[in-house]
Amino acid sequence: MTANRTEKEQVRVHIRWMIRRDMPEVLQTEQESFEYSWTEEDFLRCLRQRNCIGMVAEQGERVVGFMIYELHKQKLHILNFAVHPQFRRVGVGCQMVTKLISKLSSHRRTRITLEVRETNLPAQLFFRSQGFKAVKVLRAFYEDSGEDAFLMQYRLADDAGDDFDEAVNRIAQFEES
């Protein structure tokens, strides 16, 4: 392990509400993270909605990650989530997910959901490592590419709701017949 890697092992960030002044750094992270990236207008249109929240992860004076999510009656739904490429694999994304999980409550919002592109294996693995499970395949979900998405979900341990049961293994079903 290099000395540089050791120093970067865990980066502590401050997570706060997104403000207009953050937009240039948020857009840079977005463009460096996704082939089909959101535009500034996409962000602004979303953030103008009453149930939409934007948060950034700040390290020093620099925005190194962001998340946009919607508040629903029983869940939080992540619309966009990215960490700047130079700050990946050092705990920034984990701290952002931990912040979101802390907003859940056993009385009200008990789940976090998001869609992940079928081809975005790093995101799938990251969210799985955070306790999310793929619960459904959404066929041709993305208009820009026609690509499928995995609906992933995090549930509080004591959530007994049944919106999405455990993923079904269809092959095992046929074997039982």
Secondary structure as UniProt FT lines:
FT   HELIX           3..7
FT   STRAND          14..17
FT   HELIX           20..22
FT   HELIX           23..33
FT   HELIX           40..47
FT   TURN            50..51
FT   STRAND          52..59
FT   TURN            60..61
FT   STRAND          62..71
FT   STRAND          75..83
FT   HELIX           85..87
FT   TURN            88..91
FT   HELIX           92..101
FT   TURN            102..103
FT   TURN            106..107
FT   STRAND          111..117
FT   TURN            118..119
FT   HELIX           121..129
FT   TURN            130..131
FT   STRAND          133..138
FT   TURN            139..140
FT   TURN            143..145
FT   STRAND          149..155
FT   TURN            157..158
FT   HELIX           170..176
//
